[in-house]
Amino acid sequence: MKLLLIVLAFLLSACSTTHPAITGYRLDTNSSKISIKSNCKAKSLKVSQVFLKSSLMSKQMKYVVGQYEEYAFNDSEWSQNPNKAITQEIVKELDNADMFSSVESYKSFTRADYTLESSVLEFTQHFSSDERTSFVKVDISFSLIDNKTMQVMATKHFIKELKTDAPTAASGVKALNILLAECLREMKLWLAKDCT
C-alpha cells in the first residue's frame, strides 16, 4: 500500500508544471557595433550610475493610471534595478560606438578624461483612466563633464512617448526598450557633435 501511494505521489507531482508567480523583464536596446566619428577618439569616458527618482529605484515595475494614480504591477517586475540596467545599456552603446579610447562604468577605478552623468525622471507606463490603452514615457537628461576642470561641457535632454501595442506590462517593456534605444542613439550623435 505504501509503495502504491509513493508511486501515485510521484506520478502526480511529475504531471504538474510550475510557473513563476512573477515575470521578470529586462532592458535590452539591441546595441550593435557601429563606429561613429568623434572628436574625442583620443579621450576616455567614465559613465556614472544613472540617477533615478526614488520610485524607480527598485525592481518593482510602477505604472500610472490617469494623471495622478501610481501603482505597482503584482505579477511583473524588472529583473534588475532600472538604474543599473540603464547604466549598463549606456556603457554598452558607447563602447559599441567606438567614439572614445575607452568607456568604463562607474565601478572602474581608472581615471577618465570625461564623465557622463545621466538622470531619468520618467521611465514609466501610463494607462488611460479606463485602462484600455497605454503609452510609455521616457524623460532622460545627460551631462558631459570635463574631469580636469570639473565643468559641464554640454547637456542634452530627451522626452519621448510611445503608444504600446496593448495595455500590458510586456507591451510596456517592449515600448520602453524601443524608446531607450532611440534616446541612446540620439545621445551618441549629440556626444559626437559636442565632444571636443
Disulfide bonds with the S-S distance in Angstrom:
Cys40-Cys195 1.39
